[in-house]
Amino acid sequence: MKELSVNKQDITQRHIDVTASDLPLSCPMPNMNLWNAHPKVMIPIDHGGEARCPYCGTLYRFKGELPRAHH
């Protein structure tokens, strides 16, 4: 995964494509320059493959097949 370069202005108006290697997903992601922009929050990906951070509004879009639950 490459480092994401994000400035404070960008943090509320963007989307990030994620894959299974990014799970479990949290925002901000560990590779973001502004990893301390807000408290770390876990982001559950819904069955549609998208989720939004409640703090900054970043939209996460899952690319590929969603992993199946272990139930």
FENFEN-V24661 format. One record per residue. N is the residue number from 1. RES is the residue in three letters. OMEGA is omega in whole degrees, -180 to 180 (NA if undefined). Layout:
# FENFEN-V24661
N&RES&OMEGA + N&RES&OMEGA
This chain:
# FENFEN-V24661
1&MET&179 + 2&LYS&179 + 3&GLU&178 + 4&LEU&177 + 5&SER&-174 + 6&VAL&173 + 7&ASN&-175 + 8&LYS&180 + 9&GLN&-178 + 10&ASP&-165 + 11&ILE&-179 + 12&THR&-176 + 13&GLN&-179 + 14&ARG&172 + 15&HIS&-179 + 16&ILE&174 + 17&ASP&-179 + 18&VAL&179 + 19&THR&-179 + 20&ALA&-180 + 21&SER&179 + 22&ASP&-178 + 23&LEU&-5 + 24&PRO&-173 + 25&LEU&175 + 26&SER&178 + 27&CYS&-8 + 28&PRO&178 + 29&MET&-176 + 30&PRO&-177 + 31&ASN&180 + 32&MET&176 + 33&ASN&-180 + 34&LEU&-178 + 35&TRP&180 + 36&ASN&-177 + 37&ALA&176 + 38&HIS&-180 + 39&PRO&178 + 40&LYS&179 + 41&VAL&177 + 42&MET&-176 + 43&ILE&176 + 44&PRO&177 + 45&ILE&-179 + 46&ASP&-177 + 47&HIS&176 + 48&GLY&177 + 49&GLY&179 + 50&GLU&175 + 51&ALA&-179 + 52&ARG&177 + 53&CYS&-180 + 54&PRO&-180 + 55&TYR&-172 + 56&CYS&178 + 57&GLY&179 + 58&THR&178 + 59&LEU&177 + 60&TYR&179 + 61&ARG&-179 + 62&PHE&178 + 63&LYS&-179 + 64&GLY&-180 + 65&GLU&178 + 66&LEU&176 + 67&PRO&178 + 68&ARG&178 + 69&ALA&-180 + 70&HIS&-179 + 71&HIS&NA
